[in-house]
Amino acid sequence: MRSKTSIIYKYAAFFTLLALISPVFALNVRAQRMRRVSKGLTENQKVLHVLNRLGFGAKPGDVEMVGSMGVKRYIESQLNPNYIDDSAIASVLNNFEILDMETSEIFAKYPNPGALIRMLEGNGRRGNAAARNRQNNDAMKNDENAQEKRRSERRERRRKLIDLYQKYDLKPANQIMTQVQSSRILRATYSKRQLEEVMVDFWSNHFNVYSRKAATRWYIPSYERDVIRKHALGNFRDLVLGTAKHPAMLFYLDNFQSVSPNAGNNRNRKRLQRAMKNGRLNPRIRQRLKNRGLTDKEIDERIKQIKSGGNRRNKRGINENYARELMELHTLGVDGGYTQEDIKEVAKAFTGWTIFDPRGNRKIAGNTILGRQDRQSMRQARQYGISANTESGTFIFANRLHDKGEKTVLGHKINAGGMNDGLEVIDILVSHPSTAKFIAKKLAVKFVNDKPSEGLINRVAKAFQKSNGDIKTTLRALFYDKEFFAKENYRAKIKTPFELMVSSLRALNTQTKGSNGLIALLNRMGEPLYGYQAPTGYPDTAADWVNTGALLERMNFAVALASNRIPQTNVNLKPFEASDQRGVLDKAIDRILSGEINPQTKSTLVKQLAQPLPQVTLAETSESNEMRDNSMRNNRRRGRNRRARLRQPRGNPEIFKVVGLLLGSPDFQRQ
């Protein structure tokens, strides 16, 4: 019976949603005709337009505030955020200690539990794990005692971890991204520097890194604070250089492992491997390996592994991942005029750009718990010629790993030497006309419409080039262009899940602490922050976000928010109170949409008021959520698998029904 009821609710939810969202797939034809004959936006519409495009929508009182100060003055104030008093945001972020921590401190305070155990049980544990597994695999399958022993070892390991975390006041590593995501939601919701927050969102997608790739998450707090946020309204070259040097990007795109084939340590490695493969390991070499922490048994196992061809993972050379994405996604664009040879040459220029102790092993357990420094990190410091006191996770340029030859990139000869090779490449790419046009188009798509005109792109690109990549100058050209306030571009963009969440929180003047419930709901809508695996980052066009399954998740969020079901997130519904539901609807339209609503949407909403509210079932997975892009589909599945714990509904059901349906309507989905 319960299953049958659930199915009925699911179908009711689907048909209710379909009635509401069908206008989202294509703008109403009549509305388009009205826009063509209209002379332009009213002053009130211009105010709403800048609040929606330069920020995450209006909070109560914002329309009046911007109307009073004037649209132009508001735009200029947002372009110069340092003059906006935003001190109140500090108290909102008080509980997020990770925002002010250096990467080495995060490695130490929020350790990787697996790495912590390996450090405590000895460096050879990882190296011997595969061999032990091969030897014991068959026995483990048939020997119940062995299986029980293994379970007992796992329990003992967990107990050790718990004791260590308590003794040294350590914290779970999964809290890193929780704090990062919560703080982003809170900043976007409460900050007065709205354009800065929009640009942080824009650049973090443009220079995307994926938090779930190995040690990347430990670097993201610094990446967002010291690069993305610092230069969000600065100069584009600083953004490119900052991301190129930052360990988050170096680790995500593997450039920290990119080494010239002729590098000195590579030659030594090859000599050592040849000696081990030939079985000619003299006592001097064996002692050197033992000084690194290996036992005779482990050395013999390594020799056996190399002889059998099982040491492929240790091969190092030039990695082209970063070079390719630097040109295709960060600067020139896919049609920017570069070749595969250019990619190879750029990759050579960035060899030696690496990370000291990239996984933070030395800080995890070395000094803090074992009272000694990790031998591997000490050896790396000697190899790179840097101080042994260098903090884990620090960018370094290792000249001995760098390709010393001359490079040719886009017809330019590069022979500056050392780190200057990479810096010269950045100068060439940033100043290239293709980069200006590529960035101009992305900004026009973000702020104007999904298919901006060539004229607009060219005008913005010209401002970018003339200002040498000054982001404020480029945005000013965009915001004052005749097409920015064109009638056809008003409410022509579909909000991304992040934009929808934040604009909803702002419209309802929500009091929230950025709880796990909000993060889980954002994940289910398909946009976990720093959760996009491909280097492209999340898309910004309606075609990538509008489909029935995704919009059903948006409706689920809207209903959960309006009915006060999200923990640590509270909405005051009293301002919407009225004598009947039509009165509630009119008040909601006035407060949430500033009185503007498509007649077709309002007619549909009136009909839906008599129907039961769709039940929010966040534990279920929508089978109809067919995504166009495979990477996005994988990300959204991952997000939906996170279970959100919701409270029981709170407040007047007749009010939160109206508010929830309005937040899920096409008129609020657009900006």
Stockholm file with secondary structure:
# STOCKHOLM 1.0

chainA/1-671         MRSKTSIIYKYAAFFTLLALISPVFALNVRAQRMRRVSKGLTENQKVLHVLNRLGFGAKPGDVEMVGSMGVKRYIESQLNPNYIDDSAIASVLNNFEILDMETSEIFAKYPNPGALIRMLEGNGRRGNAAARNRQNNDAMKNDENAQEKRRSERRERRRKLIDLYQKYDLKPANQIMTQVQSSRILRATYSKRQLEEVMVDFWSNHFNVYSRKAATRWYIPSYERDVIRKHALGNFRDLVLGTAKHPAMLFYLDNFQSVSPNAGNNRNRKRLQRAMKNGRLNPRIRQRLKNRGLTDKEIDERIKQIKSGGNRRNKRGINENYARELMELHTLGVDGGYTQEDIKEVAKAFTGWTIFDPRGNRKIAGNTILGRQDRQSMRQARQYGISANTESGTFIFANRLHDKGEKTVLGHKINAGGMNDGLEVIDILVSHPSTAKFIAKKLAVKFVNDKPSEGLINRVAKAFQKSNGDIKTTLRALFYDKEFFAKENYRAKIKTPFELMVSSLRALNTQTKGSNGLIALLNRMGEPLYGYQAPTGYPDTAADWVNTGALLERMNFAVALASNRIPQTNVNLKPFEASDQRGVLDKAIDRILSGEINPQTKSTLVKQLAQPLPQVTLAETSESNEMRDNSMRNNRRRGRNRRARLRQPRGNPEIFKVVGLLLGSPDFQRQ
#=GR chainA/1-671 SS CHHHHHHHHHHHHHHHHHHHHHHHHSCCHHHHHHHHHSCCCCHHHHHHHHHHHSSSCCCTTHHHHHHHHCHHHHHHHHHCGGGSCCTHHHHHTTTCGGGGCCHHHHHHHSCCHHHHHHHHHCTHHHHHHHHHHHHHHHHHHHCHHHHHHHHHHHHHHHHHHHHHHHHTTCCCTTHHHHHHHHHHHHHHHHCSCHHHHHHHHHHHHHTCCCTTSTTHHHHHHHHIIIIITTTTTSBHHHHHHHHHHSHHHHHHTTGGGBCCTTCHHHHHHHHHHHHHHTTCCCHHHHHHHHHTTCCHHHHHHHHHHHHTTCCGGGCCBCCCHHHHHIIIIISSCTTSSCCHHHHHHHHHHTTTEEEESTTCHIIIIIIIIISSCCHHHHHHHHHHTCCTTCCTTEEEECGGGSCCSCEEETTEEECCCTHHHHHHHHHHHHTSHHHHHHHHHHHHHHHTCSSCCHHHHHHHHHHHHHTTSBHHHHHHHHHTSTTTTCGGGTTCSBCCHHHHHHHHHHHTTCEECCCHHHHHHHHHHTCCTTCCCSTTCCCCSHHHHCSHHHHHHHHHHHHHHHTTCSTTEECCCGGGCCSSHHHHHHHHHHHHSTTCCCHHHHHHHHHHTTSCCCCCCTTSCCTTCCCSSHHHHHHHHHHHTSCCCCCCCCSCHHHHHHHHHHHTSHHHHBC
#=GC SS_cons         CHHHHHHHHHHHHHHHHHHHHHHHHSCCHHHHHHHHHSCCCCHHHHHHHHHHHSSSCCCTTHHHHHHHHCHHHHHHHHHCGGGSCCTHHHHHTTTCGGGGCCHHHHHHHSCCHHHHHHHHHCTHHHHHHHHHHHHHHHHHHHCHHHHHHHHHHHHHHHHHHHHHHHHTTCCCTTHHHHHHHHHHHHHHHHCSCHHHHHHHHHHHHHTCCCTTSTTHHHHHHHHIIIIITTTTTSBHHHHHHHHHHSHHHHHHTTGGGBCCTTCHHHHHHHHHHHHHHTTCCCHHHHHHHHHTTCCHHHHHHHHHHHHTTCCGGGCCBCCCHHHHHIIIIISSCTTSSCCHHHHHHHHHHTTTEEEESTTCHIIIIIIIIISSCCHHHHHHHHHHTCCTTCCTTEEEECGGGSCCSCEEETTEEECCCTHHHHHHHHHHHHTSHHHHHHHHHHHHHHHTCSSCCHHHHHHHHHHHHHTTSBHHHHHHHHHTSTTTTCGGGTTCSBCCHHHHHHHHHHHTTCEECCCHHHHHHHHHHTCCTTCCCSTTCCCCSHHHHCSHHHHHHHHHHHHHHHTTCSTTEECCCGGGCCSSHHHHHHHHHHHHSTTCCCHHHHHHHHHHTTSCCCCCCTTSCCTTCCCSSHHHHHHHHHHHTSCCCCCCCCSCHHHHHHHHHHHTSHHHHBC
//
